[in-house]
């Protein structure tokens, strides 16, 4: 029996399998809705693999979120005050986003990227 929902799910699964990376999936023009916590985890993984350009693109797409914007602004101010910080700036941004998101209880807030 034909089921439109099953067909849609099958097409989505096929499309996901055809993507080489999760990066390809989240860069689709239609946009993706992901929880902040999942995006943070994804960025940490990208940093660990040396995919810094991808992290910068994600941070740029997320900057409209007030908590992300606050975290990035905080990191920039800290870097001006302490230019010799040993932590990588992208790692520092991700850590600041995580800290602020936890403080405000918005780790599961969904963002469109």
Phi, psi and omega in degrees: 000135182287130178227114184300322180294316178298321179294319179297317179296317179299319178295320179296315179299316179299317180295317179299318180293333181280344179282136180287326184218163175295332178300317179299324180292315185283348180267006177302142184300333183287346179084154180233147177256113180230147176289146180306319179301318180291323179293319178300314179299318179297316180294322177298319178295317179298318179298317181296335179264002179077021182267062188292323181299320180295321179295319179296321178296315179299315179299320178297320180289333184269352188297343178289337177288129187297327180287320178295315180300316178299317181295314181295318178299319180298318180295318180298315179298316179297323180292325177294319180287327185225076184292345182264018179302135184278339180286139176298144185296326179290320176298319179297319178297313181297318179296321179293319178298315180299315181297311182293320179297320178293319179300321183266359178067036183243023182300330181263008177296135183268133178243151172263124178236000000 
